[in-house]
Each structure stands twice: as structure tokens, then as C-alpha cells.
Amino acid sequence: MGRAWRIEFEGALYHILSRGNEQKDIFYDDQDRQLFLKTIGEMSERFEIDVFAYVLMGNHYHLLLKTNRSNLSKSMQWLGLTYTRRFNLRHIRSGHLFQGRFKSIIVQNDAYLMRLSCYIHRNPLRAGIVERLVDYRWSSYKAYAYGDKALKWLLTKPIFSQFKGKDKHKAYREKVQSYAKEEKKLWEDFRHGMIIGSKKFVDKIRGAYLPENLHKEIPQQRDLAKGIDPVARLRKAARMLDCDLDHFRRVPRITKADRDDRDLLVLSVWKTGVLTNNEIGRLFGMTYSSVSHIVRSAMQRMEKNNNLKERFDHVYSLFKI
């Protein structure tokens, strides 16, 4: 399984989901739930986390939060380890409580805050635990819908500020009740397995946080990079080298000068990680194993040839994400 990729920055908004190990319960009773909420409050204060919504289910939980510092991984690691230690001590047990890494979805600020809070609060209904959300104790729903006293670390103002009129609690109830029809639309904006937002927001994240060299064990990076057109960049690089990309597919043998140009292009697009060796091979009329051979050969030649290395740096600058 690929590693999780965390995009972290100050002011980032996230939908967090974490499940119990082997799908087992992470709360045995109400005292555990109170303990977990207390631990969330401590995390909020310790790491300067704003929490807007939560729901505790049997074997998992959801949070909607904002990091005021670039510290999501540290915050969630502390929450998971601290609660696990307290849970194990209370129940005289040992070992993992949560299933691997938590899942985080980065969210476009404000535009999706309301909609995600509705989605999170509707979890007990979707799971068939209750027929009315008012009957479920372990979420922030009633603080929004009925004005119940909120935990001191729960920030309701950003969501309430999106309503006009005096009775914002009633407005929120009506929003949640009608949200079943809108839920599908929310997930239409779920992109690349890690972002909820507009295409413009995705482009902004891609431009700011996608690394030049993609990590092979992080599939989300590769998926996000698919929004980039590597063929267009290849053709631009070929024009810079004064060569024809299609020429390499048409001729069975190429000159040494052509070989250097081709190898620089192959190495450049390979290094981005956007395309597989098979996909690169189809562009150049060669097998995937030939791509691997060219990559190794070109890197070895550049170690001994500074001029070739300088040419590569110039070509690769067109591929940098």
C-alpha cells in the first residue's frame, strides 16, 4: 500500500477520518467517548487547532478542523497516541487501537465548510444508528441545530456566519435535513483522492505543493500530476532541442546527435514520475525496458559529460511542476 501524502500549511482546512484497527471499536462506553473529546480539546490547545465539527462513531471518528500552524501530522499523531495510551490504561490492554494512518482530505476554505459539517453530522443517520439526529449524543450537531452548550474548543461561529437571519439554529437544522439531496454533489468535487474543492483550487495546490520529483510510493502525487500535460511539455522541449518528437517513432535507427536529444527527453519525462515506462515507451516507439536502459545510460553519461548535464538541466526545467 502506498504512503499517505500530507499537504500541510498554515490555515489549511481538513476533513479527518480515522478507523479502529481491524475495524474494531475505538470506544467501549461513554466514558471512552468523554475521554476522547477531552483529548481533542487538549490537542486543540496544544497545537493551535480550530475544530468546527466532529462525530464519534463505534469504530471510527470524523473531524473538521483547521491547522493554524503547519502541523497536521504532529497534531493527529499526538491525538492518536495519547488516546490509545489512555484507552489501553483504562481497559488494561496493549497494542494498536487505530488502523494505520489517519485519512486527511484537504478542503477549500469556507466554500465547503458548511457542506462538510452537514455530511459529518449525518453519519449516525446513514449508519442507521438513530432515526433522528437529535437523539445522537456524540457529535457537535446539537450545538449547531439546537443551541446546546458547545465544548469550549468547538468553534461554531465560522459556520453560523454563513446564515442570515436571527434563528441560525433553525436554519442549520433545515440545511442538514435537506442535505441528503446535495451530498452527491459534494463528492463530485472530491478530486485525486485527497482534495475537496474547485478545479482552480486543485491547480493552486498542485502548483504550490506537488514536488518536482514524484515519490513512487505516494500514488496521490502521481494522480494529482495527471492534471499536467506531459506530451505538451515534451513537444515544447523537443522544439527547444530543434528536433521532432514523432521522428523518434518513425525511424528504426537514429544518429548519435538524435540519440542524445531523445535520451534527454526520455530522462526528463521519466524523472517527473507522471508517466509509466510503458507510456513513455509508446511516445518514443520503444519498449518499457528500453526506457529503463536509456534512463540508466543517460545518467551514467551525464556523470562524465558536463555539457550533456547542462543540456539536461535546461531541458528538464521545462518539465518542473
Secondary structure, 3 states (H helix, E strand, C coil): CCCCCCCCCCCEEEEEEEEEHHHCCCCCCHHHHHHHHHHHHHHHHHHCEEEEEEEECCCEEEEEEEECCCCHHHHHHHHHHHHHHHHHHHHCCCCCCECCCCEEEEECCCCCHHHHHHHHHCHHHHCCCCCCHHHCCCECHHHHHCCCCCCCCECCHHHHCCCCCCCHHHHHHHHHHHHHHCHHHHHHCEECCCEECCHHHHHHHHHHHCCCCCCCCCHHHHHHHCCCCHHHHHHHHHHHCCCCCCHHHHCCCCCHHHHHHHHHHHHHHHHHCCCCHHHHHHHHCCCHHHHHHHHHHHHHHHHHCHHHHHHHHHHHCCCCC
